[in-house]
Amino acid sequence: MQISIKIKDKEFTIPIVFPSSYLPRLLRTAIRFSVVGGLGVFIQTWFFTTSMSVFNLDPDVKSGVLYFIAFTLGYVFEMIPNYLLSNWYTFGTRPQWKNAGGFVLARIINFPIQVFLLPVFNNLLPTWSNEHTSYLVIFIAGIVNYFICLFFFKNKKK
C-alpha cells in the first residue's frame, strides 16, 4: 500500500508499511515479546491476587505456603496463552515439540528466579504492594526468559 502526493508537477510515493517491518528482527521480537509478556503479567497477577483473596490472605502478607501457592497458580495459568502467542505473534512460528521444550525449559529456569526475587524485593521495598513487587520481579525474569526463548523459537522464513 502506498500514498502518492503531487507537488508542483512532481509526484512522490510514500510506502505505507507497518513500522515493525523496518525494525531488526531482534528488536521487533523483543517488542512483541514485551506485549505478550504484558498480557502474561496481567494474567499471572490476576490469578495471584484472586488466589490471595480465595485463600483469605491479607494483601500485606508476603510469605508462607499459601502465598507461594497463589504465586505458582498465577505462573502456571499464564503459561498456555503465553506459549501460543509467543509462537504465532512474537516469533512467527508454529507450536512444535522443540520450541515447546525450550519454552518449558525457559519457564523452569524463570520460576526459581521469580520465587527467589519476590521475597528479596518484598524486603527491599517494604512500602510496595505485593502486586507492584510482582510486576518488577516478572519484568526482570522476563528479560532472562526472552533470551532463552530466542534460542528455541526459530522462524524459517527469513
C-alpha positions as CSV (number, residue, x, y, z in Angstrom):
1,M,0.0,0.0,0.0
2,Q,1.3,3.5,-0.8
3,I,0.2,7.1,-0.9
4,S,1.0,9.3,-3.8
5,I,1.4,13.1,-3.3
6,K,1.7,15.5,-6.2
7,I,3.6,18.8,-5.5
8,K,4.2,21.2,-8.4
9,D,4.1,18.5,-11.2
10,K,6.3,16.1,-9.2
11,E,4.8,13.0,-7.7
12,F,6.1,11.5,-4.5
13,T,5.2,8.0,-3.5
14,I,5.3,7.1,0.2
15,P,5.0,3.4,1.1
16,I,2.7,2.5,4.0
17,V,4.2,-0.4,5.8
18,F,3.7,-1.5,9.4
19,P,6.6,0.2,11.3
20,S,7.8,-3.1,12.8
21,S,8.8,-4.4,9.4
22,Y,11.6,-1.7,9.4
23,L,13.0,-2.9,12.7
24,P,15.7,-5.5,13.0
25,R,14.4,-9.0,13.9
26,L,15.9,-8.9,17.5
27,L,14.3,-5.6,18.3
28,R,11.0,-6.5,16.7
29,T,10.7,-9.8,18.6
30,A,11.8,-8.1,21.8
31,I,8.9,-5.5,21.4
32,R,6.4,-8.3,20.6
33,F,7.7,-10.4,23.5
34,S,7.1,-7.5,25.8
35,V,3.5,-7.1,24.5
36,V,2.9,-10.9,25.0
37,G,4.7,-10.6,28.4
38,G,2.5,-7.7,29.4
39,L,-0.6,-9.9,28.8
40,G,1.1,-12.7,30.7
41,V,1.8,-10.3,33.6
42,F,-1.8,-9.3,33.7
43,I,-3.0,-13.0,33.7
44,Q,-0.4,-14.0,36.3
45,T,-1.1,-11.1,38.6
46,W,-4.9,-11.6,38.3
47,F,-4.5,-15.3,39.3
48,F,-2.1,-14.3,42.0
49,T,-4.4,-11.7,43.6
50,T,-7.5,-13.8,43.1
51,S,-5.8,-16.7,44.8
52,M,-4.7,-14.5,47.6
53,S,-8.4,-13.5,48.2
54,V,-9.6,-17.1,47.8
55,F,-7.1,-18.1,50.5
56,N,-8.3,-15.1,52.6
57,L,-4.7,-13.8,52.8
58,D,-4.2,-10.3,53.9
59,P,-2.8,-8.3,51.0
60,D,0.1,-7.3,53.2
61,V,1.1,-11.0,53.7
62,K,4.4,-11.5,51.8
63,S,5.4,-15.1,52.7
64,G,4.1,-18.5,53.6
65,V,2.8,-21.6,51.9
66,L,-0.5,-20.1,50.6
67,Y,1.4,-17.1,49.3
68,F,3.7,-19.4,47.4
69,I,0.7,-21.5,46.1
70,A,-1.1,-18.3,44.9
71,F,2.1,-17.1,43.1
72,T,2.5,-20.6,41.5
73,L,-1.1,-20.7,40.3
74,G,-0.6,-17.4,38.5
75,Y,2.6,-18.6,37.0
76,V,1.1,-21.9,35.7
77,F,-2.2,-20.5,34.3
78,E,-0.3,-17.8,32.4
79,M,1.9,-20.3,30.5
80,I,-0.5,-21.6,27.9
81,P,-1.6,-18.3,26.3
82,N,2.0,-17.1,26.6
83,Y,3.3,-20.1,24.7
84,L,0.8,-19.8,21.9
85,L,1.2,-16.1,21.5
86,S,5.0,-16.4,21.6
87,N,4.7,-18.8,18.7
88,W,2.3,-17.0,16.5
89,Y,2.8,-13.3,17.3
90,T,6.2,-12.9,18.7
91,F,8.4,-15.3,16.7
92,G,6.1,-16.1,13.7
93,T,6.5,-19.9,14.3
94,R,4.1,-22.8,14.9
95,P,3.9,-24.8,18.1
96,Q,6.4,-27.7,17.9
97,W,8.0,-30.1,20.3
98,K,11.4,-28.3,20.1
99,N,10.1,-24.8,20.9
100,A,7.6,-26.3,23.5
101,G,10.5,-28.0,25.2
102,G,12.6,-24.8,25.0
103,F,9.6,-22.7,26.4
104,V,9.2,-25.1,29.3
105,L,12.9,-25.1,30.0
106,A,12.9,-21.3,30.0
107,R,10.0,-21.3,32.4
108,I,11.7,-23.9,34.7
109,I,14.7,-21.5,34.8
110,N,12.5,-18.5,35.1
111,F,10.3,-19.8,38.0
112,P,13.1,-20.0,40.7
113,I,14.3,-16.6,39.6
114,Q,10.9,-15.2,40.4
115,V,10.5,-17.2,43.6
116,F,13.8,-16.0,44.8
117,L,13.4,-12.4,43.8
118,L,9.9,-11.9,45.1
119,P,10.8,-12.1,48.8
120,V,14.0,-10.3,48.2
121,F,12.2,-7.3,46.7
122,N,9.4,-7.5,49.2
123,N,12.1,-7.0,51.9
124,L,14.0,-4.4,50.0
125,L,10.8,-2.4,49.1
126,P,8.5,-2.8,52.1
127,T,6.3,0.1,51.1
128,W,5.4,-1.6,47.8
129,S,2.3,-3.8,47.5
130,N,2.6,-7.5,46.5
131,E,1.2,-6.6,43.1
132,H,3.8,-3.9,42.4
133,T,6.6,-6.0,43.6
134,S,5.5,-8.9,41.5
135,Y,5.5,-6.7,38.4
136,L,9.1,-5.8,39.0
137,V,10.1,-9.4,39.6
138,I,8.2,-10.6,36.5
139,F,9.9,-7.9,34.4
140,I,13.4,-8.9,35.5
141,A,12.7,-12.6,35.0
142,G,11.1,-11.8,31.6
143,I,14.4,-10.5,30.3
144,V,16.1,-13.8,31.1
145,N,13.2,-15.7,29.6
146,Y,13.3,-13.7,26.3
147,F,16.9,-14.7,25.6
148,I,16.3,-18.3,26.4
149,C,13.2,-18.4,24.2
150,L,15.0,-16.7,21.4
151,F,17.3,-19.7,21.0
152,F,14.4,-22.2,20.6
153,F,11.9,-20.2,18.5
154,K,13.5,-20.0,15.1
155,N,11.4,-18.7,12.2
156,K,12.4,-20.5,9.0
157,K,11.1,-17.5,6.9
158,K,14.0,-15.0,7.0
